[in-house]
């Protein structure tokens, strides 16, 4: 396969991994707030999400740093997309209690 195609596939894989990670985080926060045991939700969700993402990065990257960089770029782009879709803001845009 050509390098451009492999890098494009790595970028798409990063988008998918990022979407799974950040949508999973959003879902976990919503479920944990209504749960009597929110710590369990956060810990189990974190372990599952990080395991999936690290395994995905490992499989996509192989031995090529360029594929890892493309995958990471897709992950960051997915973060931006999920934040816009869910209406979340960065920590800088959120007001804090005095």
C-alpha positions in Angstrom: 0.0 0.0 0.0 1.1 3.5 -0.6 2.3 5.7 2.3 -0.5 8.2 1.7 -3.2 5.6 2.0 -1.7 4.1 5.2 -1.4 7.5 6.8 -5.0 8.3 5.8 -6.2 5.1 7.3 -4.2 5.8 10.5 -5.9 9.3 10.7 -9.3 7.7 10.3 -8.4 5.1 13.0 -7.4 8.0 15.3 -10.7 9.7 14.6 -12.6 6.5 15.5 -10.5 5.9 18.7 -10.9 9.5 19.7 -14.6 9.4 19.1 -14.9 6.3 21.2 -12.8 7.7 24.0 -14.5 11.1 24.3 -18.1 9.9 23.7 -17.4 7.3 26.3 -16.1 10.0 28.7 -19.2 12.1 28.1 -21.5 9.1 28.6 -19.6 8.1 31.8 -20.0 11.6 33.3 -23.7 11.6 32.6 -24.2 8.1 34.1 -21.9 8.7 37.1 -23.8 11.9 38.2 -27.0 9.9 38.6 -25.3 6.9 40.2 -24.9 6.2 44.0 -21.4 5.0 43.2 -19.8 7.5 40.8 -16.2 6.6 41.6 -16.8 3.1 40.2 -18.1 4.5 37.0 -15.1 6.8 36.6 -12.5 4.2 37.4 -13.9 1.4 35.3 -14.6 3.7 32.4 -11.1 5.2 32.6 -9.5 1.7 32.5 -11.6 0.6 29.6 -11.2 3.7 27.5 -7.4 4.0 28.1 -6.9 0.3 27.3 -8.8 0.5 24.1 -7.0 3.7 23.0 -3.5 2.4 23.8 -4.2 -0.9 22.1 -5.5 0.9 19.1 -2.5 3.2 18.9 -0.2 0.2 19.2 -1.9 -1.7 16.5 -2.2 1.2 14.1 1.3 2.6 14.5 3.2 -0.7 14.1 6.8 0.4 13.7 6.1 3.7 11.9 6.2 6.9 13.8 4.3 8.7 11.0 1.3 6.4 11.4 1.4 7.0 15.2 1.4 10.8 14.5 -1.4 10.5 12.0 -3.4 8.4 14.5 -2.8 10.9 17.3 -3.8 13.8 15.0 -7.1 12.0 14.3 -7.6 11.5 18.0 -7.1 15.3 18.7 -9.5 16.2 15.8 -12.1 13.8 17.3 -11.8 15.6 20.6 -12.5 18.9 19.0 -15.5 17.5 17.1 -17.0 15.8 20.2 -16.6 19.0 22.2 -18.5 20.9 19.6 -21.2 18.3 19.2 -21.8 17.8 22.9 -21.7 21.6 23.6 -18.9 21.2 26.2 -16.4 23.9 26.7 -12.7 23.9 27.5 -11.8 24.5 31.2 -10.8 28.1 30.3 -14.4 28.9 29.2 -16.0 27.5 32.3 -16.7 29.8 35.3 -15.6 28.6 38.7 -17.2 29.3 42.1 -15.4 31.9 44.1 
